Amino acid sequence: MSYGYASQDRAAIMRGPIVSGLIQQLVGQTNWGELDYLIVDFPPGTGDIQLTLCQELDFKGAVIVTTPQKLSYVDVMKGIEMFENLKVPTICVVENMSFYRVGKEVHRIFGAGFTSQLQ
């Protein structure tokens, strides 16, 4: 569920303690029942939300999503380093918007991307 969905009529502008409090409520006061997986879609970056959730939940791994642009690659490297510091292994990196196909022709409108540079 998105906070933006829950607060439909206003912008979701939050930082620091407000974010941490909401995350603690969501994690600690929600009856999730028996889960096979809980997938958390983080916003881009390495900020309060990511740190708080990684401290509150026992993440078994991270799937990092990127796009072919250089700036996205730079953010992905920072995200991977953050997860490593938090002892959350990166399972894989997925490059979104890599190409589109028309018939047998492949078009890479954003270029080749940088996932090949990840180690």
C-alpha positions in Angstrom: 0.0 0.0 0.0 1.2 3.5 -0.8 1.0 6.3 1.7 0.0 8.5 -1.2 -3.0 6.2 -1.8 -4.0 6.4 1.8 -3.8 10.2 1.9 -5.5 10.7 -1.4 -6.3 14.5 -1.1 -2.8 15.8 -0.2 0.9 15.5 -1.0 2.9 13.0 1.0 5.7 15.2 2.2 7.5 13.5 5.1 11.0 13.2 6.5 12.9 11.8 9.5 10.8 11.1 12.6 7.5 11.2 10.8 8.7 8.6 8.3 10.2 6.4 11.0 7.0 6.5 13.0 4.8 5.5 10.1 7.2 2.7 9.2 7.2 1.4 12.7 3.4 1.4 12.7 3.2 -0.3 9.4 5.8 -3.0 10.4 5.0 -3.4 14.1 1.2 -2.9 14.2 0.1 -4.7 11.1 -1.1 -8.3 11.3 0.6 -9.7 8.2 -0.3 -13.2 9.0 1.9 -16.0 7.7 3.9 -14.6 4.7 6.0 -16.4 2.1 7.3 -13.0 0.9 6.9 -9.4 1.8 8.1 -7.2 -1.1 9.0 -3.7 -0.2 9.3 -1.1 -3.1 11.7 1.5 -1.8 11.9 5.0 -3.4 15.2 5.7 -5.1 18.1 6.7 -2.9 19.7 5.8 0.4 17.7 7.8 2.9 15.6 7.6 6.0 13.0 5.1 4.6 15.5 2.5 3.5 17.6 2.8 6.7 14.6 2.6 9.0 13.0 -0.4 7.2 16.3 -2.3 7.1 16.6 -1.7 10.9 13.0 -2.8 11.6 12.8 -5.8 9.3 15.0 -8.8 8.7 15.6 -8.5 4.9 16.9 -11.6 3.3 17.9 -9.9 0.1 17.5 -6.9 -2.2 16.5 -6.8 -5.9 17.8 -3.6 -7.3 16.0 -2.0 -10.2 17.8 0.5 -12.5 17.4 2.2 -15.9 20.1 2.5 -18.6 21.1 6.1 -17.7 24.4 6.8 -16.0 22.8 8.6 -13.1 20.7 5.6 -12.3 23.8 3.4 -12.3 25.5 5.8 -9.8 22.4 5.5 -7.5 22.4 1.8 -7.8 26.0 1.5 -6.7 25.2 3.6 -3.7 22.2 1.4 -2.9 24.2 -1.8 -3.2 26.9 -0.4 -0.9 24.2 0.7 1.6 22.6 -2.8 1.6 26.0 -4.4 2.0 26.7 -2.2 5.1 23.3 -3.2 6.5 24.1 -6.9 5.8 21.4 -7.3 3.2 22.7 -9.2 0.1 21.9 -8.0 -3.4 20.2 -10.9 -5.1 20.2 -9.3 -8.6 20.0 -6.1 -10.5 17.2 -5.6 -13.1 17.5 -3.0 -15.8 14.1 -1.6 -16.6 13.4 0.3 -19.9 16.5 -1.3 -21.5 14.9 -1.6 -24.9 11.7 -2.1 -26.8 11.2 -4.5 -29.7 9.3 -4.0 -32.9 9.2 -7.3 -34.7 12.7 -8.6 -34.7 14.3 -5.1 -34.3 15.6 -4.1 -30.8 15.7 -0.3 -30.0 17.7 1.0 -27.1 16.6 4.5 -26.9 18.5 5.2 -23.7 21.7 3.4 -24.8 23.3 0.2 -23.8 23.2 0.8 -20.0 25.7 0.2 -17.3 24.7 -3.1 -15.7 27.7 -4.8 -17.3 29.9 -2.7 -15.1 28.4 -4.1 -11.9 30.5 -6.6 -10.1 
